[in-house]
Amino acid sequence: MSNEDFNVLIPQPAVLRRYGITDMTLWRWRRRKDLAFPVPLEIGKRNYFYSADLAEFEARRPRKPVAPAVTIPEPEDA
């Protein structure tokens, strides 16, 4: 990724889709000091986030282990 890619402004709706969250969840994330979610740049009452800030947040973000798939046994023939 080039340095220019890190200066891209991403609009808030794209950030919501990126993380699969709602406006309310983003509002909560921004208020949690322990998460240190990036501060948006407000332009014309719309929020934009620097892609470099989001990449840094993602690098710090702990990953939850993925649970193993549950297999459902086939019913036994009676």
C-alpha positions, 0 to 999 in steps of 0.5 A, a space after each residue: 500500500 502506498 502512502 497516498 492510500 493512507 491519506 484517503 478519507 472514508 465516509 462514515 457510512 462506509 466505515 459502518 459497512 466496513 465493520 458491520 456496525 450501526 451508527 449507535 455502535 460507532 457512537 459507543 466505540 468513539 466514547 470508549 477510551 480503551 478502544 481508542 477508535 479514530 476521531 473523525 474529520 467533520 466536513 459539512 456536518 458529515 464525518 470522514 475517517 482517515 484510512 491510515 487511522 482505521 488501519 492502525 485501529 484494526 492492527 491494535 484491535 484484538 481478534 476473537 477466536 473463531 468458534 469451531 463449526 458445529 456439526 449436526 448428526 444425521 438422524 438414525 433410521 428407525 
